[in-house]
Amino acid sequence: MRGSKVMTTTEVLLRVALKMAWFIVPMLAFVGIALPILEREL
């Protein structure tokens, strides 16, 4: 039954990674759009 515990931990890690992606992806998109605009203004 230890194998089931390994599966649950990997599933938790995958879910955490997906939750992190929801925050990281929009931030990367915002930075990618904002940086060129800031460079033009500066």
C-alpha positions as CSV (number, residue, x, y, z in Angstrom):
1,M,0.0,0.0,0.0
2,R,3.0,2.3,0.1
3,G,2.8,2.7,-3.6
4,S,-0.6,4.3,-3.2
5,K,1.0,6.9,-0.8
6,V,3.6,7.7,-3.5
7,M,0.8,8.2,-6.0
8,T,-1.1,10.6,-3.7
9,T,2.0,12.6,-3.0
10,T,2.8,13.0,-6.7
11,E,-0.8,14.0,-7.3
12,V,-0.5,16.6,-4.6
13,L,2.7,17.9,-6.1
14,L,1.1,18.1,-9.6
15,R,-1.9,20.0,-8.2
16,V,0.4,22.4,-6.4
17,A,2.4,22.9,-9.6
18,L,-0.9,23.6,-11.5
19,K,-2.0,26.1,-8.9
20,M,1.4,27.8,-9.2
21,A,1.1,27.9,-13.0
22,W,-2.2,29.8,-12.7
23,F,-0.2,32.6,-10.9
24,I,3.1,32.3,-12.8
25,V,1.8,32.2,-16.4
26,P,-0.3,35.5,-16.1
27,M,2.7,37.2,-14.4
28,L,5.0,36.1,-17.2
29,A,2.6,37.4,-19.8
30,F,2.2,40.7,-17.9
31,V,5.9,41.1,-17.6
32,G,6.4,40.3,-21.3
33,I,3.9,43.0,-22.3
34,A,4.9,45.6,-19.7
35,L,8.7,45.5,-20.1
36,P,8.8,46.7,-23.7
37,I,6.3,49.5,-22.8
38,L,8.4,50.6,-19.8
39,E,11.6,50.5,-22.0
40,R,9.9,52.8,-24.6
41,E,8.8,55.2,-21.9
42,L,12.2,55.2,-20.3
